[in-house]
Amino acid sequence: MTVRGYVFDAYGTLFDVHSVVEAGRAVTRDPAALSATWRQKQLEYTWLRALMGRYEDFGAVTEAALRWTLRRLELKAGEADVRRLMEAYHSLACFPEVRPALERLAGRPRAILSNGSPAMLEAAVRSSGLGRHLEHVLSVDAVKTYKPAPQVYALGPRALSLPASELLFVSSNAWDVAGAKAFGYRVAWCNRQDAPAEELGLSADVIVTSLAELPL
């Protein structure tokens, strides 16, 4: 596979969304359940808002999903707890292999293409120190909808001035893999959890368990 550039999903691929578990310990004895429920509702709200044509940026969506989760799990949490959990989302930990993997791919453009708002992505890239390894940080805010809408995936080829067929889109989210493949990217699925593929008739070109295994 000849790859002329790389486009990465951010949340769950570069940044570990479940690193908010530590912050969650202040409000629950089961922070893993809090994190998992929060993440699922966050994604559901992006899909619902895209379908309804009622876009709000990812920060607002993430906070709304958090507030719903706190109610759903019947957790007693005040505004200070909400602020602390949201701040944790602005400084998510990277997966261990991310920095060396991005360094290994240097020489071809490397971009993030994410549901994240510009402010959230700026905070995450800054706190992780990944900025020097990225040529572009692209947010769905430019088109005011969410993945897997085709106009979101179109941001990558436009920014990199390369056709999608010559770019490798990298995501750990199986639904995102399907969306990018449907648009026309070559796609690498970073399947860290040995999850099943989505039943959507679309398959990744490459399946890896770590970003260190991405093809050059």
ZASE-192700 format. One record per residue (C-alpha): residue number from 0; x, y, z. Coordinates in Angstrom, 1 decimal. Layout:
BEGIN
[NUM, [X, Y, Z]],
...
REM end
This chain:
BEGIN
[0, [0.0, 0.0, 0.0]],
[1, [1.4, 3.4, -1.1]],
[2, [0.3, 6.1, 1.3]],
[3, [0.8, 9.8, 0.6]],
[4, [-0.7, 11.1, 3.9]],
[5, [-2.4, 10.1, 7.1]],
[6, [-5.7, 11.3, 8.6]],
[7, [-6.3, 10.3, 12.2]],
[8, [-9.4, 10.2, 14.3]],
[9, [-8.7, 11.8, 17.7]],
[10, [-10.9, 10.5, 20.4]],
[11, [-10.3, 6.8, 21.1]],
[12, [-7.6, 6.6, 18.5]],
[13, [-4.9, 9.1, 19.6]],
[14, [-6.5, 10.2, 22.9]],
[15, [-7.8, 7.7, 25.5]],
[16, [-11.3, 8.9, 26.2]],
[17, [-11.4, 6.6, 29.3]],
[18, [-8.5, 8.4, 31.0]],
[19, [-11.3, 10.4, 32.6]],
[20, [-11.8, 7.5, 35.0]],
[21, [-9.5, 9.0, 37.5]],
[22, [-11.5, 12.2, 37.6]],
[23, [-14.7, 10.2, 37.9]],
[24, [-13.6, 8.6, 41.2]],
[25, [-14.7, 11.7, 43.0]],
[26, [-18.4, 11.1, 42.2]],
[27, [-18.7, 7.3, 41.9]],
[28, [-17.3, 4.0, 43.0]],
[29, [-17.6, 2.7, 39.4]],
[30, [-15.9, 5.4, 37.3]],
[31, [-15.5, 2.9, 34.4]],
[32, [-19.3, 2.7, 34.1]],
[33, [-19.5, 6.5, 34.2]],
[34, [-16.9, 6.8, 31.5]],
[35, [-18.4, 4.1, 29.2]],
[36, [-22.0, 5.5, 29.6]],
[37, [-20.8, 9.1, 29.0]],
[38, [-18.9, 8.1, 25.8]],
[39, [-21.8, 6.2, 24.4]],
[40, [-24.3, 9.0, 25.0]],
[41, [-21.8, 11.6, 23.6]],
[42, [-21.6, 9.6, 20.3]],
[43, [-25.4, 9.1, 20.3]],
[44, [-25.9, 12.9, 20.6]],
[45, [-23.6, 13.6, 17.7]],
[46, [-25.5, 11.2, 15.5]],
[47, [-28.9, 12.5, 16.6]],
[48, [-27.9, 16.2, 16.1]],
[49, [-26.5, 15.4, 12.7]],
[50, [-29.7, 13.7, 11.6]],
[51, [-31.9, 16.5, 13.1]],
[52, [-29.7, 19.2, 11.6]],
[53, [-29.3, 20.8, 15.0]],
[54, [-25.6, 21.1, 15.4]],
[55, [-23.9, 22.2, 18.6]],
[56, [-20.2, 22.0, 19.0]],
[57, [-18.6, 19.0, 20.7]],
[58, [-18.0, 20.7, 24.0]],
[59, [-21.7, 21.4, 24.4]],
[60, [-22.5, 17.8, 23.3]],
[61, [-20.0, 16.3, 25.6]],
[62, [-21.3, 18.3, 28.6]],
[63, [-24.9, 17.4, 27.8]],
[64, [-24.0, 13.7, 27.6]],
[65, [-22.2, 14.0, 31.0]],
[66, [-25.2, 15.6, 32.6]],
[67, [-27.5, 12.9, 31.2]],
[68, [-25.1, 10.2, 32.5]],
[69, [-24.9, 11.6, 36.0]],
[70, [-28.8, 11.5, 36.1]],
[71, [-29.0, 8.1, 34.5]],
[72, [-26.5, 6.6, 37.1]],
[73, [-28.2, 8.6, 39.9]],
[74, [-24.9, 10.2, 41.0]],
[75, [-24.8, 13.1, 43.2]],
[76, [-22.6, 15.7, 41.5]],
[77, [-22.5, 19.4, 41.7]],
[78, [-21.4, 22.0, 39.2]],
[79, [-17.8, 21.8, 40.5]],
[80, [-17.8, 18.1, 39.7]],
[81, [-19.1, 18.7, 36.2]],
[82, [-16.4, 21.3, 35.6]],
[83, [-13.7, 18.9, 36.8]],
[84, [-14.9, 16.1, 34.6]],
[85, [-15.1, 18.4, 31.6]],
[86, [-11.6, 19.7, 32.3]],
[87, [-10.4, 16.1, 32.3]],
[88, [-11.8, 15.7, 28.8]],
[89, [-9.6, 18.7, 27.7]],
[90, [-6.5, 16.9, 28.9]],
[91, [-7.0, 13.3, 27.9]],
[92, [-3.9, 11.0, 28.0]],
[93, [-2.5, 9.7, 24.7]],
[94, [-2.2, 6.0, 24.1]],
[95, [1.5, 5.0, 24.8]],
[96, [2.5, 4.3, 21.2]],
[97, [1.0, 7.6, 19.7]],
[98, [4.1, 9.8, 19.8]],
[99, [6.6, 7.3, 18.4]],
[100, [4.0, 6.2, 15.7]],
[101, [3.5, 9.8, 14.5]],
[102, [7.3, 10.3, 14.5]],
[103, [7.7, 7.2, 12.4]],
[104, [5.3, 8.5, 9.8]],
[105, [7.1, 11.9, 9.4]],
[106, [7.8, 13.0, 5.9]],
[107, [4.2, 12.8, 4.8]],
[108, [1.4, 15.0, 6.0]],
[109, [-0.3, 13.9, 9.2]],
[110, [-3.7, 15.3, 10.2]],
[111, [-6.4, 15.0, 12.8]],
[112, [-10.0, 14.9, 11.6]],
[113, [-12.2, 14.9, 14.6]],
[114, [-15.7, 15.5, 15.9]],
[115, [-13.9, 17.7, 18.5]],
[116, [-14.5, 21.4, 18.6]],
[117, [-11.5, 23.6, 17.7]],
[118, [-11.1, 24.6, 21.4]],
[119, [-11.2, 21.0, 22.6]],
[120, [-8.8, 19.8, 20.0]],
[121, [-6.4, 22.7, 20.7]],
[122, [-6.4, 21.9, 24.4]],
[123, [-5.9, 18.1, 23.8]],
[124, [-3.0, 18.7, 21.3]],
[125, [-1.4, 21.2, 23.6]],
[126, [-1.6, 19.1, 26.7]],
[127, [-0.3, 16.0, 24.9]],
[128, [2.5, 17.8, 23.1]],
[129, [1.5, 16.3, 19.7]],
[130, [1.4, 19.6, 17.8]],
[131, [4.9, 19.2, 16.4]],
[132, [3.9, 15.8, 14.8]],
[133, [0.8, 17.2, 13.0]],
[134, [0.5, 19.3, 9.9]],
[135, [-3.3, 19.8, 10.3]],
[136, [-5.9, 19.7, 13.0]],
[137, [-9.4, 19.6, 11.4]],
[138, [-12.7, 19.9, 13.2]],
[139, [-16.2, 19.1, 12.1]],
[140, [-17.1, 22.6, 13.2]],
[141, [-16.0, 23.8, 9.7]],
[142, [-19.1, 22.0, 8.2]],
[143, [-21.4, 22.1, 11.3]],
[144, [-22.2, 18.4, 11.4]],
[145, [-20.7, 15.2, 12.6]],
[146, [-19.2, 11.9, 11.4]],
[147, [-20.1, 9.9, 9.5]],
[148, [-21.5, 12.6, 7.3]],
[149, [-19.5, 12.7, 4.0]],
[150, [-18.9, 16.4, 4.2]],
[151, [-16.8, 15.8, 7.3]],
[152, [-14.6, 13.2, 5.7]],
[153, [-14.2, 15.6, 2.7]],
[154, [-12.2, 18.0, 5.0]],
[155, [-9.2, 15.7, 4.9]],
[156, [-8.5, 15.6, 1.1]],
[157, [-9.3, 19.3, 0.9]],
[158, [-6.7, 20.2, 3.6]],
[159, [-4.0, 17.8, 2.4]],
[160, [-4.6, 18.5, -1.4]],
[161, [-4.6, 14.8, -2.0]],
[162, [-7.4, 12.4, -3.1]],
[163, [-9.0, 10.3, -0.4]],
[164, [-7.8, 7.2, -2.2]],
[165, [-4.2, 8.2, -1.6]],
[166, [-4.7, 8.9, 2.1]],
[167, [-4.9, 6.4, 5.0]],
[168, [-7.7, 7.2, 7.4]],
[169, [-6.9, 5.7, 10.9]],
[170, [-9.6, 5.2, 13.5]],
[171, [-10.2, 2.9, 16.5]],
[172, [-14.0, 3.3, 16.1]],
[173, [-15.5, 0.7, 13.9]],
[174, [-18.4, 3.0, 12.8]],
[175, [-15.9, 5.7, 11.8]],
[176, [-13.9, 3.1, 9.8]],
[177, [-17.1, 2.3, 7.9]],
[178, [-17.9, 6.0, 7.3]],
[179, [-14.4, 6.8, 6.0]],
[180, [-14.4, 3.7, 3.8]],
[181, [-17.8, 4.7, 2.3]],
[182, [-16.4, 8.1, 1.5]],
[183, [-13.4, 6.7, -0.4]],
[184, [-10.4, 6.7, 1.9]],
[185, [-8.1, 3.7, 2.4]],
[186, [-8.7, 2.9, 6.0]],
[187, [-6.8, 1.4, 8.9]],
[188, [-8.7, 0.1, 11.9]],
[189, [-6.8, 0.2, 15.1]],
[190, [-8.7, -2.5, 16.8]],
[191, [-7.1, -2.5, 20.3]],
[192, [-10.0, -4.3, 21.9]],
[193, [-10.5, -7.2, 19.4]],
[194, [-14.0, -5.8, 18.7]],
[195, [-16.2, -7.2, 15.9]],
[196, [-16.5, -5.2, 12.7]],
[197, [-19.7, -3.4, 12.0]],
[198, [-22.2, -5.2, 9.7]],
[199, [-22.4, -2.4, 7.2]],
[200, [-20.8, -4.1, 4.1]],
[201, [-17.6, -2.0, 4.4]],
[202, [-14.3, -3.3, 5.6]],
[203, [-11.0, -1.7, 6.6]],
[204, [-8.0, -2.2, 4.2]],
[205, [-5.7, -2.8, 7.2]],
[206, [-6.4, -4.0, 10.7]],
[207, [-3.8, -3.3, 13.4]],
[208, [-3.8, -3.5, 17.2]],
[209, [-1.4, -0.6, 17.7]],
[210, [-0.6, 2.6, 15.7]],
[211, [3.0, 1.3, 15.7]],
[212, [1.9, -1.2, 13.0]],
[213, [0.6, 1.3, 10.5]],
[214, [1.9, 0.8, 7.0]],
[215, [4.4, 3.3, 5.6]],
REM end
